[in-house]
Amino acid sequence: MKRHFDLTDKLMEQFQDREPVPKRISVTQVYPLLNDWQDRPIDLQSSVRMWEGEAKHRMVQGLMPEYKQEVKKEYDIGDGYTLVGKADLLAEDHALEIKTSREVLDKAKDWHAMQARLYATMFEIPFVYIVQPVFNGDKFWLKVLRKCARNDVWFEKITNELKQKYELNRGD
């Protein structure tokens, strides 16, 4: 009789990076690219955390049917570049960007804020709330970690920097 079923390879396959398309940049890549972060291979522990995060996203999204969910946007930033992102929860006048962690966060990380600010312009909304699902005793809520306002001047500055960094690091 079999004593266990090894799911390691199946889990790892779910979180492997896809082959990049030239001049197509995911919003989640912007902060690492601008800050010269090196790509790190995804290990088993990271895969488990991402899987848990996806489950928390689905739970929150299932409780908020009044929002559009997982709305994908491809945004032309000029010179043949496209910025690609997916809003977790989108209303007409704001979005909620869900961040998950095993610890309750005090505030949003810098890369969370950059993603939210980019989304505000991309989705043409005044602001984006960065939220974290929190379970505490007999309560479940979304903790607001930060509210990020739309700023098209900042967006243009960041996307111009991004295109320059992309050319230097990856080329055409």
C-alpha positions as protocol buffer text, in pm:
chain_id: "A"
residue {
  index: 1
  type: MET
  ca { x: 0 y: 0 z: 0 }
}
residue {
  index: 2
  type: LYS
  ca { x: 123 y: 348 z: -92 }
}
residue {
  index: 3
  type: ARG
  ca { x: 221 y: 557 z: 212 }
}
residue {
  index: 4
  type: HIS
  ca { x: 218 y: 899 z: 48 }
}
residue {
  index: 5
  type: PHE
  ca { x: 162 y: 1086 z: -274 }
}
residue {
  index: 6
  type: ASP
  ca { x: 436 y: 1330 z: -372 }
}
residue {
  index: 7
  type: LEU
  ca { x: 283 y: 1654 z: -503 }
}
residue {
  index: 8
  type: THR
  ca { x: 606 y: 1857 z: -511 }
}
residue {
  index: 9
  type: ASP
  ca { x: 649 y: 1863 z: -890 }
}
residue {
  index: 10
  type: LYS
  ca { x: 282 y: 1949 z: -948 }
}
residue {
  index: 11
  type: LEU
  ca { x: 301 y: 2240 z: -706 }
}
residue {
  index: 12
  type: MET
  ca { x: 630 y: 2369 z: -847 }
}
residue {
  index: 13
  type: GLU
  ca { x: 494 y: 2358 z: -1205 }
}
residue {
  index: 14
  type: GLN
  ca { x: 215 y: 2600 z: -1113 }
}
residue {
  index: 15
  type: PHE
  ca { x: 456 y: 2881 z: -1027 }
}
residue {
  index: 16
  type: GLN
  ca { x: 723 y: 2858 z: -1293 }
}
residue {
  index: 17
  type: ASP
  ca { x: 785 y: 3173 z: -1493 }
}
residue {
  index: 18
  type: ARG
  ca { x: 664 y: 3185 z: -1850 }
}
residue {
  index: 19
  type: GLU
  ca { x: 895 y: 3277 z: -2135 }
}
residue {
  index: 20
  type: PRO
  ca { x: 908 y: 3660 z: -2146 }
}
residue {
  index: 21
  type: VAL
  ca { x: 764 y: 3846 z: -2443 }
}
residue {
  index: 22
  type: PRO
  ca { x: 991 y: 4134 z: -2552 }
}
residue {
  index: 23
  type: LYS
  ca { x: 875 y: 4481 z: -2438 }
}
residue {
  index: 24
  type: ARG
  ca { x: 582 y: 4332 z: -2246 }
}
residue {
  index: 25
  type: ILE
  ca { x: 629 y: 4403 z: -1876 }
}
residue {
  index: 26
  type: SER
  ca { x: 417 y: 4278 z: -1587 }
}
residue {
  index: 27
  type: VAL
  ca { x: 334 y: 4537 z: -1320 }
}
residue {
  index: 28
  type: THR
  ca { x: 482 y: 4298 z: -1062 }
}
residue {
  index: 29
  type: GLN
  ca { x: 818 y: 4321 z: -1245 }
}
residue {
  index: 30
  type: VAL
  ca { x: 840 y: 4701 z: -1235 }
}
residue {
  index: 31
  type: TYR
  ca { x: 977 y: 4750 z: -882 }
}
residue {
  index: 32
  type: PRO
  ca { x: 1237 y: 4471 z: -910 }
}
residue {
  index: 33
  type: LEU
  ca { x: 1352 y: 4598 z: -1251 }
}
residue {
  index: 34
  type: LEU
  ca { x: 1382 y: 4961 z: -1137 }
}
residue {
  index: 35
  type: ASN
  ca { x: 1572 y: 4854 z: -823 }
}
residue {
  index: 36
  type: ASP
  ca { x: 1808 y: 4610 z: -996 }
}
residue {
  index: 37
  type: TRP
  ca { x: 1680 y: 4307 z: -810 }
}
residue {
  index: 38
  type: GLN
  ca { x: 1810 y: 3979 z: -944 }
}
residue {
  index: 39
  type: ASP
  ca { x: 1566 y: 3713 z: -1055 }
}
residue {
  index: 40
  type: ARG
  ca { x: 1548 y: 3439 z: -794 }
}
residue {
  index: 41
  type: PRO
  ca { x: 1440 y: 3085 z: -872 }
}
residue {
  index: 42
  type: ILE
  ca { x: 1115 y: 2986 z: -704 }
}
residue {
  index: 43
  type: ASP
  ca { x: 1173 y: 2724 z: -436 }
}
residue {
  index: 44
  type: LEU
  ca { x: 922 y: 2491 z: -269 }
}
residue {
  index: 45
  type: GLN
  ca { x: 858 y: 2721 z: 30 }
}
residue {
  index: 46
  type: SER
  ca { x: 788 y: 3015 z: -202 }
}
residue {
  index: 47
  type: SER
  ca { x: 551 y: 2799 z: -405 }
}
residue {
  index: 48
  type: VAL
  ca { x: 361 y: 2701 z: -89 }
}
residue {
  index: 49
  type: ARG
  ca { x: 331 y: 3068 z: 18 }
}
residue {
  index: 50
  type: MET
  ca { x: 205 y: 3166 z: -329 }
}
residue {
  index: 51
  type: TRP
  ca { x: -47 y: 2881 z: -325 }
}
residue {
  index: 52
  type: GLU
  ca { x: -174 y: 2993 z: 17 }
}
residue {
  index: 53
  type: GLY
  ca { x: -195 y: 3350 z: -111 }
}
residue {
  index: 54
  type: GLU
  ca { x: -401 y: 3242 z: -410 }
}
residue {
  index: 55
  type: ALA
  ca { x: -641 y: 3060 z: -178 }
}
residue {
  index: 56
  type: LYS
  ca { x: -684 y: 3374 z: 35 }
}
residue {
  index: 57
  type: HIS
  ca { x: -746 y: 3581 z: -279 }
}
residue {
  index: 58
  type: ARG
  ca { x: -1019 y: 3340 z: -393 }
}
residue {
  index: 59
  type: MET
  ca { x: -1179 y: 3349 z: -47 }
}
residue {
  index: 60
  type: VAL
  ca { x: -1195 y: 3730 z: -38 }
}
residue {
  index: 61
  type: GLN
  ca { x: -1308 y: 3756 z: -400 }
}
residue {
  index: 62
  type: GLY
  ca { x: -1585 y: 3505 z: -334 }
}
residue {
  index: 63
  type: LEU
  ca { x: -1716 y: 3727 z: -54 }
}
residue {
  index: 64
  type: MET
  ca { x: -1717 y: 4042 z: -268 }
}
residue {
  index: 65
  type: PRO
  ca { x: -1930 y: 3975 z: -580 }
}
residue {
  index: 66
  type: GLU
  ca { x: -2010 y: 4346 z: -614 }
}
residue {
  index: 67
  type: TYR
  ca { x: -1655 y: 4397 z: -751 }
}
residue {
  index: 68
  type: LYS
  ca { x: -1520 y: 4288 z: -1089 }
}
residue {
  index: 69
  type: GLN
  ca { x: -1252 y: 4029 z: -1022 }
}
residue {
  index: 70
  type: GLU
  ca { x: -911 y: 3957 z: -1173 }
}
residue {
  index: 71
  type: VAL
  ca { x: -953 y: 4230 z: -1436 }
}
residue {
  index: 72
  type: LYS
  ca { x: -662 y: 4218 z: -1679 }
}
residue {
  index: 73
  type: LYS
  ca { x: -536 y: 4535 z: -1845 }
}
residue {
  index: 74
  type: GLU
  ca { x: -275 y: 4583 z: -2115 }
}
residue {
  index: 75
  type: TYR
  ca { x: -158 y: 4944 z: -2119 }
}
residue {
  index: 76
  type: ASP
  ca { x: 50 y: 5099 z: -2399 }
}
residue {
  index: 77
  type: ILE
  ca { x: 334 y: 5301 z: -2244 }
}
residue {
  index: 78
  type: GLY
  ca { x: 487 y: 5402 z: -2577 }
}
residue {
  index: 79
  type: ASP
  ca { x: 785 y: 5296 z: -2785 }
}
residue {
  index: 80
  type: GLY
  ca { x: 631 y: 4952 z: -2841 }
}
residue {
  index: 81
  type: TYR
  ca { x: 612 y: 4871 z: -2468 }
}
residue {
  index: 82
  type: THR
  ca { x: 308 y: 4727 z: -2295 }
}
residue {
  index: 83
  type: LEU
  ca { x: 251 y: 4725 z: -1921 }
}
residue {
  index: 84
  type: VAL
  ca { x: 34 y: 4431 z: -1810 }
}
residue {
  index: 85
  type: GLY
  ca { x: -153 y: 4400 z: -1483 }
}
residue {
  index: 86
  type: LYS
  ca { x: -447 y: 4234 z: -1319 }
}
residue {
  index: 87
  type: ALA
  ca { x: -660 y: 4412 z: -1057 }
}
residue {
  index: 88
  type: ASP
  ca { x: -778 y: 4181 z: -780 }
}
residue {
  index: 89
  type: LEU
  ca { x: -1107 y: 4364 z: -715 }
}
residue {
  index: 90
  type: LEU
  ca { x: -1225 y: 4656 z: -927 }
}
residue {
  index: 91
  type: ALA
  ca { x: -1512 y: 4901 z: -872 }
}
residue {
  index: 92
  type: GLU
  ca { x: -1597 y: 5205 z: -1083 }
}
residue {
  index: 93
  type: ASP
  ca { x: -1413 y: 5449 z: -857 }
}
residue {
  index: 94
  type: HIS
  ca { x: -1145 y: 5237 z: -685 }
}
residue {
  index: 95
  type: ALA
  ca { x: -973 y: 4900 z: -668 }
}
residue {
  index: 96
  type: LEU
  ca { x: -867 y: 4669 z: -388 }
}
residue {
  index: 97
  type: GLU
  ca { x: -524 y: 4512 z: -423 }
}
residue {
  index: 98
  type: ILE
  ca { x: -506 y: 4209 z: -194 }
}
residue {
  index: 99
  type: LYS
  ca { x: -175 y: 4132 z: -23 }
}
residue {
  index: 100
  type: THR
  ca { x: -133 y: 3817 z: 179 }
}
residue {
  index: 101
  type: SER
  ca { x: 122 y: 3730 z: 442 }
}
residue {
  index: 102
  type: ARG
  ca { x: 141 y: 3486 z: 728 }
}
residue {
  index: 103
  type: GLU
  ca { x: 200 y: 3789 z: 954 }
}
residue {
  index: 104
  type: VAL
  ca { x: -35 y: 4085 z: 990 }
}
residue {
  index: 105
  type: LEU
  ca { x: 143 y: 4374 z: 819 }
}
residue {
  index: 106
  type: ASP
  ca { x: 167 y: 4723 z: 973 }
}
residue {
  index: 107
  type: LYS
  ca { x: 183 y: 4892 z: 634 }
}
residue {
  index: 108
  type: ALA
  ca { x: 218 y: 4816 z: 266 }
}
residue {
  index: 109
  type: LYS
  ca { x: 559 y: 4733 z: 125 }
}
residue {
  index: 110
  type: ASP
  ca { x: 711 y: 4981 z: -124 }
}
residue {
  index: 111
  type: TRP
  ca { x: 657 y: 4738 z: -412 }
}
residue {
  index: 112
  type: HIS
  ca { x: 290 y: 4699 z: -313 }
}
residue {
  index: 113
  type: ALA
  ca { x: 247 y: 5077 z: -329 }
}
residue {
  index: 114
  type: MET
  ca { x: 415 y: 5099 z: -668 }
}
residue {
  index: 115
  type: GLN
  ca { x: 185 y: 4830 z: -807 }
}
residue {
  index: 116
  type: ALA
  ca { x: -124 y: 5007 z: -668 }
}
residue {
  index: 117
  type: ARG
  ca { x: -16 y: 5347 z: -803 }
}
residue {
  index: 118
  type: LEU
  ca { x: 45 y: 5198 z: -1146 }
}
residue {
  index: 119
  type: TYR
  ca { x: -299 y: 5037 z: -1139 }
}
residue {
  index: 120
  type: ALA
  ca { x: -470 y: 5367 z: -1053 }
}
residue {
  index: 121
  type: THR
  ca { x: -355 y: 5515 z: -1385 }
}
residue {
  index: 122
  type: MET
  ca { x: -387 y: 5196 z: -1588 }
}
residue {
  index: 123
  type: PHE
  ca { x: -747 y: 5138 z: -1478 }
}
residue {
  index: 124
  type: GLU
  ca { x: -831 y: 5511 z: -1482 }
}
residue {
  index: 125
  type: ILE
  ca { x: -954 y: 5524 z: -1123 }
}
residue {
  index: 126
  type: PRO
  ca { x: -884 y: 5783 z: -851 }
}
residue {
  index: 127
  type: PHE
  ca { x: -727 y: 5545 z: -601 }
}
residue {
  index: 128
  type: VAL
  ca { x: -639 y: 5188 z: -505 }
}
residue {
  index: 129
  type: TYR
  ca { x: -660 y: 5044 z: -154 }
}
residue {
  index: 130
  type: ILE
  ca { x: -392 y: 4792 z: -59 }
}
residue {
  index: 131
  type: VAL
  ca { x: -562 y: 4548 z: 176 }
}
residue {
  index: 132
  type: GLN
  ca { x: -471 y: 4237 z: 373 }
}
residue {
  index: 133
  type: PRO
  ca { x: -720 y: 3970 z: 481 }
}
residue {
  index: 134
  type: VAL
  ca { x: -701 y: 3930 z: 858 }
}
residue {
  index: 135
  type: PHE
  ca { x: -847 y: 3652 z: 1072 }
}
residue {
  index: 136
  type: ASN
  ca { x: -861 y: 3740 z: 1441 }
}
residue {
  index: 137
  type: GLY
  ca { x: -1065 y: 3541 z: 1692 }
}
residue {
  index: 138
  type: ASP
  ca { x: -1420 y: 3546 z: 1562 }
}
residue {
  index: 139
  type: LYS
  ca { x: -1366 y: 3826 z: 1304 }
}
residue {
  index: 140
  type: PHE
  ca { x: -1252 y: 3834 z: 941 }
}
residue {
  index: 141
  type: TRP
  ca { x: -1185 y: 4165 z: 770 }
}
residue {
  index: 142
  type: LEU
  ca { x: -970 y: 4345 z: 516 }
}
residue {
  index: 143
  type: LYS
  ca { x: -713 y: 4566 z: 684 }
}
residue {
  index: 144
  type: VAL
  ca { x: -630 y: 4876 z: 478 }
}
residue {
  index: 145
  type: LEU
  ca { x: -252 y: 4897 z: 457 }
}
residue {
  index: 146
  type: ARG
  ca { x: -244 y: 5203 z: 232 }
}
residue {
  index: 147
  type: LYS
  ca { x: -455 y: 5414 z: -2 }
}
residue {
  index: 148
  type: CYS
  ca { x: -269 y: 5510 z: -321 }
}
residue {
  index: 149
  type: ALA
  ca { x: -394 y: 5796 z: -537 }
}
residue {
  index: 150
  type: ARG
  ca { x: -371 y: 5822 z: -913 }
}
residue {
  index: 151
  type: ASN
  ca { x: -84 y: 6039 z: -1033 }
}
residue {
  index: 152
  type: ASP
  ca { x: -38 y: 6045 z: -1410 }
}
residue {
  index: 153
  type: VAL
  ca { x: 277 y: 6262 z: -1395 }
}
residue {
  index: 154
  type: TRP
  ca { x: 444 y: 6010 z: -1161 }
}
residue {
  index: 155
  type: PHE
  ca { x: 322 y: 5725 z: -1386 }
}
residue {
  index: 156
  type: GLU
  ca { x: 485 y: 5879 z: -1695 }
}
residue {
  index: 157
  type: LYS
  ca { x: 813 y: 5935 z: -1506 }
}
residue {
  index: 158
  type: ILE
  ca { x: 819 y: 5576 z: -1377 }
}
residue {
  index: 159
  type: THR
  ca { x: 730 y: 5420 z: -1713 }
}
residue {
  index: 160
  type: ASN
  ca { x: 1002 y: 5624 z: -1887 }
}
residue {
  index: 161
  type: GLU
  ca { x: 1256 y: 5502 z: -1628 }
}
residue {
  index: 162
  type: LEU
  ca { x: 1124 y: 5150 z: -1676 }
}
residue {
  index: 163
  type: LYS
  ca { x: 1176 y: 5157 z: -2052 }
}
residue {
  index: 164
  type: GLN
  ca { x: 1533 y: 5283 z: -2007 }
}
residue {
  index: 165
  type: LYS
  ca { x: 1613 y: 5009 z: -1750 }
}
residue {
  index: 166
  type: TYR
  ca { x: 1454 y: 4744 z: -1970 }
}
residue {
  index: 167
  type: GLU
  ca { x: 1670 y: 4846 z: -2266 }
}
residue {
  index: 168
  type: LEU
  ca { x: 1985 y: 4837 z: -2050 }
}
residue {
  index: 169
  type: ASN
  ca { x: 1905 y: 4504 z: -1882 }
}
residue {
  index: 170
  type: ARG
  ca { x: 1727 y: 4299 z: -2142 }
}
residue {
  index: 171
  type: GLY
  ca { x: 1747 y: 4474 z: -2477 }
}
residue {
  index: 172
  type: ASP
  ca { x: 1515 y: 4403 z: -2770 }
}
